[in-house]
């Protein structure tokens, strides 16, 4: 099963895009390839919407997985 998660992508010019994706590893690999050749990267979010991102204009990417996180002092 794919590892779902959230991507927060910042482009030059202080714009950010936050996407919930079904396969976080595939999305990261697609972004990496787009940065290398400065092409337009198309990502599909968990709702089925497509987002085009210019790979050469990325400032940073934050990857958040949907793993359960414990809250409080218990382990």
Secondary structure, DSSP 8 states (H G I E B T S, - for coil): ----EEEEEEETTTEEEEEEES-HHHHHHHHHHHHHHT-EEEEE-TTS-EEEEEGGGEEEEEEEE------SS--
